[in-house]
Amino acid sequence: MGTKYTIGVDYGTQSGRAVLVDLSNGNEVADHVTPYPHHVIDEYLPGSGIKLPHDWALQHPDDYLEVLRKSVPAVLQQSGVNADEVIGIGIDFTACTMLPVDEAGKPLCFHSEYADQPHSWVKLWKHHAAQPEADKINQIAAQRGEAFLPRYGGKISSEWMIAKIWQILDEAPEIYDKADLFLEATDWVIAQMTGKVVRNSCTAGYKAIWHKQDGFPSREYFKALDPRLEQLTDTKLRGEVVPLGSSAGGLTEAMAELTGLKKGIAVAVGNVDAHAAVPAVGVVTPGKMVMAMGTSICHMLLGTEEKQVEGMCGVVEDGIIPGLYGYEAGQSAVGDIFEWFVEESLPAYVQESAEKEGIGVHQWLEREAAKYQPGETGLLALDWWNGNRSVLVDTDLTGLIVGLTLLSKPQEVYRALLEATAFGTRKIVDAFHFNGVPVDALYACGGLPQKNRLLMQIYADVTNREIFVADSKQTPALGAAMFAAVAAGAEAGGYDTILEAAASMARVKEETFKPIPEHVEIYERLYQEYSKLHEYFGRGGNDVMKRLKAIKKSAE
């Protein structure tokens, strides 16, 4: 039959990347990144120049098609692989990234009469302006004793589908009325490729409160939220929900022309970036937590039964690997915090020193920060620059650094920020472990583990667990390509299950990060201090962060 290939496309926050993968061994033959022309739209709407309110984050749907136009032909060209040998394509996406579309599946922001309406655009995962709606979703669910609430750690996030839809209804009812469907961006892109809409079980389960046995919450619940939402799930959230690894259909002729691929090849149903990464590092059994580490972190874990864990983003049957319960938790900012520090708080001399040595600023900071022993900086930070996703589920929390003196150096602050994100992960690990979902080892993938060895050692020391690192630069894209191989099936040269695909295609590096006992001991003491701050500022002991936000808002 000869070598067969699939393509995985990973849609991130700033760019999309395609990888062409050899199905016999998981080797990434070629990859290509397309930065989004419109980036994250968080200040002004394109074209109209309309200023966006605070906590908004939008994107342009055509940027997603641009990735298919550019990156897919690029990997074919780079590799010299014949399109006849590519048997499928799969994608993964940040989530919940959602948009309203008309009856033809066209995004409402593509209509000239709605282009200047912010609610007609794609709401990116980190759009947090639906917090008032999320608060009411949780309050009313708790009052009614809704069975779904404990499956999401007791809180539905403002980042998720229902809160975002309700915000549209509250603030732009004409956009809500005009929308035929609200779709995850991953399902919209798949619909562009196949010509038909299907919803994937992963985003439906984690982001839209759908349950394999129970379906969506009841009409009565939606009516209790807002009478206008009573029919929401039968109308604007309608559509078949299909499991991961299923084929969504064949690639259309128009898309074949656009990408250079063959018409009719298998298109796997959409997936979420972090979830796609799990089989790509070979994790298909319980006890291993996968951390997809980039601007934020998603923590993924498999279990054999449905348990309740505070602050988890959800537990979904078949949500990651068919036959197991998939758990998700997360931190809203990790790499974003380090980037903030470098872009907004760094003295010029650091930049100059790095340039003089011909190295990047992060590299310089990592090297200098590594010279300190745990606890030596005298600093401790709370990692809430973009709110807290797990375990507190509160986007109104903000960052904090304790212990600064006139002698504090930038590399010390940088180290404290690295440590803060590790403490945040430890909170999540403990929440699962002590609620009967074991976490025995950690697996890391994404941009950060490839770039920052100090960070990985700190995570191993803080969590007291060995960390295995993905051998792929583009782990989610590799996972998406693996699911594409399953969608194509063994008959076409792919695989019949994701377990078979993972056995042949998944890879981790030989080198692991092991906890250093004397570091573990000091970090345990620091973690106890972090926990006191976490409880005091995060659970109402002192709501100063929220009061400051309110004062800021009233001053604007």
GUVEX-111567 format. One record per residue (C-alpha): x, y, z; residue in three letters. Coordinates in pm, whole numbers, plus 50000, padded with zeros to 5 digits. Example, Ala and Ser with C-alpha at 12.3 -4.5 7.8 and 13.67 -1.06 7.14 Angstrom:
2
<<51230, 49550, 50780>, ALA>
<<51367, 49894, 50714>, SER>
//
This chain:
556
<<50000, 50000, 50000>, MET>
<<50298, 50233, 50056>, GLY>
<<50334, 50502, 50320>, THR>
<<50016, 50687, 50410>, LYS>
<<49988, 51026, 50573>, TYR>
<<49735, 51249, 50745>, THR>
<<49738, 51620, 50821>, ILE>
<<49662, 51768, 51163>, GLY>
<<49581, 52138, 51196>, VAL>
<<49616, 52300, 51537>, ASP>
<<49429, 52629, 51579>, TYR>
<<49585, 52831, 51862>, GLY>
<<49524, 53177, 52003>, THR>
<<49767, 53365, 51775>, GLN>
<<49818, 53128, 51481>, SER>
<<49729, 52799, 51318>, GLY>
<<49977, 52526, 51228>, ARG>
<<49956, 52221, 51006>, ALA>
<<50165, 51905, 51034>, VAL>
<<50195, 51626, 50781>, LEU>
<<50241, 51297, 50966>, VAL>
<<50369, 50956, 50858>, ASP>
<<50112, 50706, 50986>, LEU>
<<50360, 50422, 51024>, SER>
<<50560, 50590, 51301>, ASN>
<<50409, 50931, 51388>, GLY>
<<50702, 51111, 51228>, ASN>
<<50619, 51475, 51154>, GLU>
<<50739, 51508, 50798>, VAL>
<<50661, 51879, 50759>, ALA>
<<50499, 52160, 50953>, ASP>
<<50396, 52514, 50873>, HIS>
<<50259, 52802, 51084>, VAL>
<<50022, 53075, 50962>, THR>
<<49990, 53373, 51200>, PRO>
<<49631, 53504, 51208>, TYR>
<<49619, 53828, 51003>, PRO>
<<49377, 53984, 51257>, HIS>
<<49540, 53832, 51571>, HIS>
<<49326, 53861, 51887>, VAL>
<<49068, 54137, 51846>, ILE>
<<49044, 54286, 52195>, ASP>
<<49050, 54662, 52143>, GLU>
<<48881, 54769, 51817>, TYR>
<<48661, 54591, 51563>, LEU>
<<48831, 54552, 51222>, PRO>
<<48703, 54793, 50959>, GLY>
<<48464, 54993, 51174>, SER>
<<48712, 55089, 51447>, GLY>
<<48443, 55038, 51712>, ILE>
<<48602, 55020, 52058>, LYS>
<<48539, 54694, 52244>, LEU>
<<48445, 54690, 52612>, PRO>
<<48672, 54550, 52884>, HIS>
<<48722, 54168, 52897>, ASP>
<<48632, 54115, 52530>, TRP>
<<48836, 53887, 52301>, ALA>
<<48721, 53821, 51943>, LEU>
<<48862, 53668, 51626>, GLN>
<<48803, 53685, 51251>, HIS>
<<48665, 53357, 51107>, PRO>
<<48851, 53406, 50779>, ASP>
<<49180, 53379, 50968>, ASP>
<<49096, 53012, 51024>, TYR>
<<49043, 52956, 50651>, LEU>
<<49369, 53139, 50584>, GLU>
<<49549, 52862, 50774>, VAL>
<<49396, 52603, 50538>, LEU>
<<49480, 52817, 50234>, ARG>
<<49844, 52862, 50336>, LYS>
<<49965, 52591, 50575>, SER>
<<49810, 52281, 50415>, VAL>
<<49958, 52343, 50065>, PRO>
<<50286, 52443, 50235>, ALA>
<<50333, 52107, 50413>, VAL>
<<50257, 51918, 50091>, LEU>
<<50508, 52130, 49903>, GLN>
<<50780, 52111, 50173>, GLN>
<<50752, 51733, 50204>, SER>
<<50715, 51647, 49837>, GLY>
<<50440, 51401, 49945>, VAL>
<<50181, 51332, 49678>, ASN>
<<49826, 51435, 49774>, ALA>
<<49712, 51082, 49677>, ASP>
<<49901, 50947, 49981>, GLU>
<<49718, 51176, 50230>, VAL>
<<49413, 50985, 50353>, ILE>
<<49263, 51227, 50605>, GLY>
<<49271, 51562, 50783>, ILE>
<<49183, 51649, 51143>, GLY>
<<49181, 51971, 51343>, ILE>
<<49191, 52087, 51702>, ASP>
<<49101, 52428, 51845>, PHE>
<<49109, 52649, 52149>, THR>
<<48769, 52623, 52320>, ALA>
<<48518, 52751, 52390>, CYS>
<<48572, 52964, 52079>, THR>
<<48226, 53019, 51931>, MET>
<<48036, 53210, 51664>, LEU>
<<47682, 53273, 51538>, PRO>
<<47607, 53161, 51180>, VAL>
<<47310, 53201, 50942>, ASP>
<<47111, 52921, 50771>, GLU>
<<47386, 52876, 50513>, ALA>
<<47653, 52843, 50783>, GLY>
<<47793, 53187, 50704>, LYS>
<<47931, 53378, 51006>, PRO>
<<47710, 53679, 51085>, LEU>
<<48016, 53906, 51091>, CYS>
<<48057, 53833, 50716>, PHE>
<<47724, 54015, 50656>, HIS>
<<47784, 54386, 50596>, SER>
<<47479, 54482, 50805>, GLU>
<<47619, 54303, 51112>, TYR>
<<47994, 54358, 51068>, ALA>
<<47993, 54655, 51306>, ASP>
<<47812, 54454, 51576>, GLN>
<<48074, 54302, 51808>, PRO>
<<47841, 54013, 51900>, HIS>
<<47835, 53891, 51538>, SER>
<<48206, 53798, 51556>, TRP>
<<48387, 53491, 51689>, VAL>
<<48419, 53501, 52068>, LYS>
<<48761, 53362, 52152>, LEU>
<<48808, 53124, 52447>, TRP>
<<48946, 53408, 52661>, LYS>
<<48646, 53637, 52610>, HIS>
<<48547, 53694, 52976>, HIS>
<<48271, 53953, 52936>, ALA>
<<47993, 53697, 52995>, ALA>
<<48075, 53674, 53367>, GLN>
<<47738, 53821, 53484>, PRO>
<<47560, 53551, 53280>, GLU>
<<47790, 53279, 53415>, ALA>
<<47715, 53393, 53772>, ASP>
<<47340, 53356, 53710>, LYS>
<<47386, 53019, 53533>, ILE>
<<47562, 52889, 53846>, ASN>
<<47330, 53052, 54099>, GLN>
<<47012, 52921, 53934>, ILE>
<<47163, 52574, 53878>, ALA>
<<47262, 52558, 54246>, ALA>
<<46915, 52675, 54360>, GLN>
<<46746, 52413, 54144>, ARG>
<<46991, 52137, 54243>, GLY>
<<47079, 52073, 53876>, GLU>
<<47258, 51738, 53839>, ALA>
<<47505, 51875, 53584>, PHE>
<<47670, 52130, 53816>, LEU>
<<47895, 51891, 54017>, PRO>
<<48028, 51746, 53690>, ARG>
<<48184, 52087, 53623>, TYR>
<<48339, 52135, 53966>, GLY>
<<48038, 52333, 54087>, GLY>
<<48078, 52622, 53842>, LYS>
<<48017, 52686, 53473>, ILE>
<<48276, 52929, 53333>, SER>
<<48212, 53260, 53159>, SER>
<<48440, 53125, 52884>, GLU>
<<48188, 52856, 52787>, TRP>
<<47911, 52829, 52532>, MET>
<<47592, 52898, 52731>, ILE>
<<47726, 53210, 52905>, ALA>
<<47850, 53350, 52575>, LYS>
<<47518, 53278, 52401>, ILE>
<<47323, 53440, 52684>, TRP>
<<47544, 53749, 52669>, GLN>
<<47452, 53782, 52301>, ILE>
<<47083, 53750, 52387>, LEU>
<<47116, 54006, 52669>, ASP>
<<47316, 54266, 52477>, GLU>
<<47231, 54207, 52108>, ALA>
<<46895, 54026, 52079>, PRO>
<<46880, 54094, 51704>, GLU>
<<47206, 53897, 51657>, ILE>
<<47065, 53617, 51872>, TYR>
<<46746, 53610, 51661>, ASP>
<<46937, 53619, 51333>, LYS>
<<47168, 53331, 51437>, ALA>
<<47050, 52999, 51299>, ASP>
<<47314, 52812, 51500>, LEU>
<<47581, 52886, 51757>, PHE>
<<47885, 52675, 51673>, LEU>
<<48221, 52600, 51823>, GLU>
<<48481, 52734, 51580>, ALA>
<<48623, 52381, 51548>, THR>
<<48282, 52255, 51427>, ASP>
<<48245, 52555, 51194>, TRP>
<<48581, 52486, 51024>, VAL>
<<48489, 52117, 50986>, ILE>
<<48156, 52226, 50830>, ALA>
<<48354, 52440, 50582>, GLN>
<<48557, 52132, 50489>, MET>
<<48271, 51884, 50456>, THR>
<<47966, 52096, 50373>, GLY>
<<47773, 51963, 50674>, LYS>
<<47746, 52053, 51040>, VAL>
<<47822, 51797, 51311>, VAL>
<<47909, 51873, 51671>, ARG>
<<48194, 51690, 51844>, ASN>
<<48138, 51520, 52179>, SER>
<<48444, 51688, 52330>, CYS>
<<48338, 52055, 52305>, THR>
<<47970, 51964, 52352>, ALA>
<<48058, 51784, 52675>, GLY>
<<48317, 52018, 52822>, TYR>
<<48196, 52355, 52698>, LYS>
<<47820, 52329, 52631>, ALA>
<<47696, 52119, 52930>, ILE>
<<47604, 51821, 52712>, TRP>
<<47610, 51471, 52866>, HIS>
<<47630, 51142, 52680>, LYS>
<<47340, 50991, 52881>, GLN>
<<47136, 51299, 52975>, ASP>
<<47189, 51532, 52677>, GLY>
<<47168, 51906, 52752>, PHE>
<<47015, 52046, 53072>, PRO>
<<46635, 52058, 53068>, SER>
<<46418, 52317, 52893>, ARG>
<<46283, 52407, 53237>, GLU>
<<46632, 52504, 53349>, TYR>
<<46688, 52721, 53042>, PHE>
<<46345, 52878, 53093>, LYS>
<<46443, 52956, 53454>, ALA>
<<46752, 53135, 53321>, LEU>
<<46554, 53338, 53068>, ASP>
<<46220, 53244, 52904>, PRO>
<<46374, 53334, 52565>, ARG>
<<46629, 53051, 52613>, LEU>
<<46370, 52776, 52669>, GLU>
<<46408, 52623, 52319>, GLN>
<<46780, 52700, 52282>, LEU>
<<46912, 52344, 52270>, THR>
<<46642, 52226, 52026>, ASP>
<<46699, 52521, 51792>, THR>
<<47029, 52707, 51795>, LYS>
<<47231, 52425, 51954>, LEU>
<<47066, 52151, 51750>, ARG>
<<47272, 51899, 51557>, GLY>
<<47415, 51552, 51589>, GLU>
<<47684, 51510, 51856>, VAL>
<<47941, 51256, 51738>, VAL>
<<48236, 51091, 51918>, PRO>
<<48603, 51179, 51859>, LEU>
<<48769, 50982, 51581>, GLY>
<<48447, 50972, 51378>, SER>
<<48451, 51092, 51022>, SER>
<<48252, 51415, 50978>, ALA>
<<48234, 51346, 50605>, GLY>
<<48452, 51373, 50297>, GLY>
<<48651, 51680, 50190>, LEU>
<<48447, 51889, 49944>, THR>
<<48566, 51970, 49594>, GLU>
<<48601, 52340, 49679>, ALA>
<<48813, 52260, 49983>, MET>
<<49021, 52009, 49787>, ALA>
<<49103, 52288, 49541>, GLU>
<<49179, 52534, 49821>, LEU>
<<49415, 52298, 50007>, THR>
<<49562, 52083, 49730>, GLY>
<<49427, 51768, 49896>, LEU>
<<49216, 51499, 49730>, LYS>
<<48840, 51538, 49721>, LYS>
<<48653, 51294, 49948>, GLY>
<<48932, 51212, 50195>, ILE>
<<48819, 51160, 50557>, ALA>
<<48770, 51471, 50770>, VAL>
<<48774, 51385, 51141>, ALA>
<<48524, 51561, 51368>, VAL>
<<48664, 51865, 51547>, GLY>
<<48857, 51841, 51872>, ASN>
<<49004, 52064, 52144>, VAL>
<<49377, 52137, 52138>, ASP>
<<49462, 52001, 52484>, ALA>
<<49239, 51696, 52445>, HIS>
<<49396, 51604, 52111>, ALA>
<<49738, 51616, 52277>, ALA>
<<49659, 51335, 52523>, VAL>
<<49691, 51035, 52286>, PRO>
<<49975, 51215, 52106>, ALA>
<<50194, 51168, 52415>, VAL>
<<50079, 50806, 52440>, GLY>
<<49843, 50857, 52733>, VAL>
<<49546, 50625, 52690>, VAL>
<<49517, 50494, 53049>, THR>
<<49428, 50652, 53389>, PRO>
<<49671, 50807, 53641>, GLY>
<<49869, 51024, 53400>, LYS>
<<49795, 51396, 53385>, MET>
<<49875, 51567, 53056>, VAL>
<<49960, 51937, 53076>, MET>
<<49923, 52127, 52750>, ALA>
<<50149, 52419, 52836>, MET>
<<50140, 52742, 52640>, GLY>
<<49977, 53080, 52700>, THR>
<<49758, 52893, 52950>, SER>
<<49761, 52531, 53073>, ILE>
<<49497, 52266, 53022>, CYS>
<<49530, 51969, 53257>, HIS>
<<49384, 51647, 53117>, MET>
<<49335, 51322, 53307>, LEU>
<<49164, 50989, 53241>, LEU>
<<48957, 50795, 53493>, GLY>
<<48741, 50483, 53503>, THR>
<<48444, 50645, 53681>, GLU>
<<48271, 50979, 53721>, GLU>
<<48395, 51160, 54035>, LYS>
<<48324, 51509, 54165>, GLN>
<<48626, 51738, 54189>, VAL>
<<48610, 52104, 54292>, GLU>
<<48692, 52350, 54018>, GLY>
<<48742, 52097, 53740>, MET>
<<48631, 52220, 53399>, CYS>
<<48436, 51901, 53345>, GLY>
<<48424, 51524, 53338>, VAL>
<<48296, 51380, 53010>, VAL>
<<48245, 51017, 52918>, GLU>
<<48446, 50944, 52600>, ASP>
<<48555, 51312, 52616>, GLY>
<<48922, 51237, 52543>, ILE>
<<48960, 50862, 52485>, ILE>
<<48661, 50639, 52404>, PRO>
<<48571, 50409, 52693>, GLY>
<<48712, 50631, 52970>, LEU>
<<48602, 50943, 53157>, TYR>
<<48805, 51245, 53056>, GLY>
<<48871, 51510, 53320>, TYR>
<<48982, 51864, 53245>, GLU>
<<49111, 52147, 53462>, ALA>
<<49319, 52450, 53377>, GLY>
<<49506, 52770, 53451>, GLN>
<<49394, 53080, 53260>, SER>
<<49742, 53231, 53226>, ALA>
<<50087, 53075, 53235>, VAL>
<<50305, 53164, 52935>, GLY>
<<50094, 53481, 52912>, ASP>
<<50223, 53586, 53258>, ILE>
<<50588, 53537, 53159>, PHE>
<<50521, 53730, 52837>, GLU>
<<50353, 54011, 53033>, TRP>
<<50659, 54039, 53256>, PHE>
<<50897, 54057, 52961>, VAL>
<<50686, 54303, 52763>, GLU>
<<50561, 54532, 53040>, GLU>
<<50792, 54510, 53341>, SER>
<<51147, 54447, 53228>, LEU>
<<51429, 54700, 53275>, PRO>
<<51612, 54795, 52956>, ALA>
<<51944, 54656, 53081>, TYR>
<<51810, 54299, 53063>, VAL>
<<51711, 54346, 52699>, GLN>
<<52055, 54495, 52626>, GLU>
<<52242, 54214, 52805>, SER>
<<52045, 53947, 52617>, ALA>
<<52104, 54120, 52282>, GLU>
<<52476, 54157, 52354>, LYS>
<<52498, 53782, 52422>, GLU>
<<52286, 53700, 52118>, GLY>
<<52018, 53518, 52317>, ILE>
<<51647, 53575, 52376>, GLY>
<<51523, 53765, 52682>, VAL>
<<51337, 53459, 52820>, HIS>
<<51655, 53255, 52776>, GLN>
<<51856, 53516, 52968>, TRP>
<<51599, 53531, 53247>, LEU>
<<51576, 53152, 53272>, GLU>
<<51954, 53118, 53298>, ARG>
<<51983, 53386, 53567>, GLU>
<<51677, 53261, 53758>, ALA>
<<51824, 52908, 53761>, ALA>
<<52116, 53036, 53971>, LYS>
<<51886, 53072, 54273>, TYR>
<<51790, 52793, 54510>, GLN>
<<51420, 52738, 54591>, PRO>
<<51314, 53002, 54845>, GLY>
<<51623, 53217, 54788>, GLU>
<<51437, 53501, 54613>, THR>
<<51216, 53564, 54915>, GLY>
<<50925, 53614, 54675>, LEU>
<<50589, 53443, 54637>, LEU>
<<50322, 53514, 54374>, ALA>
<<49960, 53422, 54301>, LEU>
<<49924, 53328, 53933>, ASP>
<<49593, 53506, 53866>, TRP>
<<49691, 53760, 53600>, TRP>
<<49397, 53635, 53389>, ASN>
<<49172, 53521, 53675>, GLY>
<<49161, 53166, 53813>, ASN>
<<49015, 52878, 53614>, ARG>
<<49076, 52585, 53850>, SER>
<<49004, 52536, 54131>, VAL>
<<48832, 52867, 54215>, LEU>
<<48669, 52936, 53875>, VAL>
<<48675, 53314, 53921>, ASP>
<<48779, 53544, 53637>, THR>
<<48763, 53850, 53865>, ASP>
<<49075, 53751, 54061>, LEU>
<<49403, 53926, 53975>, THR>
<<49777, 53876, 54024>, GLY>
<<49984, 53931, 54337>, LEU>
<<50355, 53930, 54428>, ILE>
<<50462, 53927, 54794>, VAL>
<<50810, 53993, 54933>, GLY>
<<50941, 54259, 54695>, LEU>
<<51225, 54476, 54829>, THR>
<<51451, 54747, 54686>, LEU>
<<51699, 54469, 54607>, LEU>
<<51458, 54245, 54411>, SER>
<<51597, 54164, 54068>, LYS>
<<51400, 54095, 53746>, PRO>
<<51526, 53736, 53733>, GLN>
<<51399, 53682, 54090>, GLU>
<<51053, 53810, 53998>, VAL>
<<51063, 53591, 53685>, TYR>
<<51148, 53285, 53896>, ARG>
<<50865, 53368, 54140>, ALA>
<<50622, 53381, 53847>, LEU>
<<50743, 53042, 53718>, LEU>
<<50695, 52901, 54069>, GLU>
<<50349, 53058, 54106>, ALA>
<<50222, 52873, 53799>, THR>
<<50369, 52549, 53937>, ALA>
<<50185, 52605, 54266>, PHE>
<<49866, 52661, 54066>, GLY>
<<49917, 52323, 53895>, THR>
<<49986, 52161, 54235>, ARG>
<<49645, 52289, 54357>, LYS>
<<49481, 52110, 54061>, ILE>
<<49683, 51788, 54105>, VAL>
<<49588, 51776, 54476>, ASP>
<<49220, 51840, 54402>, ALA>
<<49205, 51536, 54172>, PHE>
<<49430, 51310, 54374>, HIS>
<<49243, 51364, 54702>, PHE>
<<48904, 51319, 54536>, ASN>
<<48977, 50969, 54412>, GLY>
<<49114, 51042, 54064>, VAL>
<<49481, 50936, 54094>, PRO>
<<49764, 51146, 53948>, VAL>
<<50083, 50939, 53946>, ASP>
<<50288, 51112, 53675>, ALA>
<<50277, 51426, 53465>, LEU>
<<50317, 51456, 53087>, TYR>
<<50400, 51795, 52937>, ALA>
<<50351, 51920, 52585>, CYS>
<<50315, 52254, 52408>, GLY>
<<50556, 52541, 52360>, GLY>
<<50677, 52591, 52718>, LEU>
<<50835, 52249, 52794>, PRO>
<<51042, 52276, 52475>, GLN>
<<51176, 52617, 52575>, LYS>
<<51216, 52629, 52952>, ASN>
<<51398, 52351, 53139>, ARG>
<<51395, 52543, 53467>, LEU>
<<51016, 52565, 53452>, LEU>
<<50986, 52187, 53409>, MET>
<<51222, 52115, 53698>, GLN>
<<51024, 52353, 53921>, ILE>
<<50699, 52174, 53826>, TYR>
<<50856, 51836, 53910>, ALA>
<<50980, 51969, 54246>, ASP>
<<50656, 52147, 54339>, VAL>
<<50428, 51854, 54249>, THR>
<<50680, 51586, 54363>, ASN>
<<50610, 51389, 54046>, ARG>
<<50818, 51278, 53747>, GLU>
<<50744, 51471, 53428>, ILE>
<<50761, 51314, 53081>, PHE>
<<50791, 51554, 52787>, VAL>
<<50635, 51517, 52443>, ALA>
<<50880, 51453, 52163>, ASP>
<<50669, 51659, 51925>, SER>
<<50688, 52034, 51870>, LYS>
<<50324, 52030, 51767>, GLN>
<<50160, 51775, 51998>, THR>
<<49793, 51879, 51951>, PRO>
<<49840, 51882, 51572>, ALA>
<<49993, 51534, 51592>, LEU>
<<49688, 51424, 51796>, GLY>
<<49456, 51577, 51537>, ALA>
<<49644, 51384, 51266>, ALA>
<<49604, 51063, 51472>, MET>
<<49227, 51116, 51497>, PHE>
<<49226, 51177, 51119>, ALA>
<<49394, 50836, 51078>, ALA>
<<49112, 50682, 51287>, VAL>
<<48846, 50866, 51085>, ALA>
<<49001, 50721, 50766>, ALA>
<<49014, 50369, 50916>, GLY>
<<49251, 50075, 50869>, ALA>
<<49110, 49989, 50529>, GLU>
<<49233, 50319, 50387>, ALA>
<<49574, 50277, 50554>, GLY>
<<49487, 50443, 50888>, GLY>
<<49378, 50287, 51218>, TYR>
<<49050, 50157, 51356>, ASP>
<<49097, 50294, 51711>, THR>
<<49287, 50577, 51875>, ILE>
<<49460, 50320, 52099>, LEU>
<<49610, 50153, 51791>, GLU>
<<49709, 50491, 51647>, ALA>
<<49875, 50593, 51977>, ALA>
<<50070, 50264, 51996>, ALA>
<<50235, 50338, 51658>, SER>
<<50245, 50718, 51643>, MET>
<<50282, 50869, 51995>, ALA>
<<50625, 50975, 52119>, ARG>
<<50781, 51115, 52439>, VAL>
<<51145, 51214, 52497>, LYS>
<<51379, 50976, 52676>, GLU>
<<51485, 51241, 52925>, GLU>
<<51239, 51310, 53207>, THR>
<<51236, 51564, 53492>, PHE>
<<51254, 51399, 53834>, LYS>
<<51183, 51576, 54165>, PRO>
<<51496, 51674, 54365>, ILE>
<<51420, 51575, 54728>, PRO>
<<51578, 51880, 54896>, GLU>
<<51389, 52111, 54656>, HIS>
<<51064, 51924, 54721>, VAL>
<<51102, 51996, 55094>, GLU>
<<51148, 52374, 55053>, ILE>
<<50874, 52401, 54793>, TYR>
<<50639, 52219, 55030>, GLU>
<<50689, 52504, 55279>, ARG>
<<50642, 52769, 55011>, LEU>
<<50333, 52590, 54884>, TYR>
<<50178, 52609, 55232>, GLN>
<<50228, 52987, 55220>, GLU>
<<50086, 53000, 54865>, TYR>
<<49783, 52806, 54989>, SER>
<<49719, 53060, 55267>, LYS>
<<49725, 53345, 55015>, LEU>
<<49512, 53137, 54774>, HIS>
<<49243, 53087, 55040>, GLU>
<<49256, 53442, 55178>, TYR>
<<49229, 53626, 54846>, PHE>
<<49043, 53358, 54653>, GLY>
<<48764, 53253, 54888>, ARG>
<<48636, 53582, 55023>, GLY>
<<48875, 53636, 55316>, GLY>
<<48967, 53960, 55146>, ASN>
<<48790, 54065, 54823>, ASP>
<<49032, 54352, 54761>, VAL>
<<49102, 54232, 54404>, MET>
<<48733, 54263, 54314>, LYS>
<<48697, 54598, 54489>, ARG>
<<48996, 54734, 54297>, LEU>
<<48837, 54617, 53972>, LYS>
<<48512, 54792, 54065>, ALA>
<<48694, 55116, 54152>, ILE>
<<48887, 55094, 53823>, LYS>
<<48563, 55046, 53630>, LYS>
<<48393, 55342, 53796>, SER>
<<48699, 55560, 53721>, ALA>
<<48699, 55477, 53347>, GLU>
//
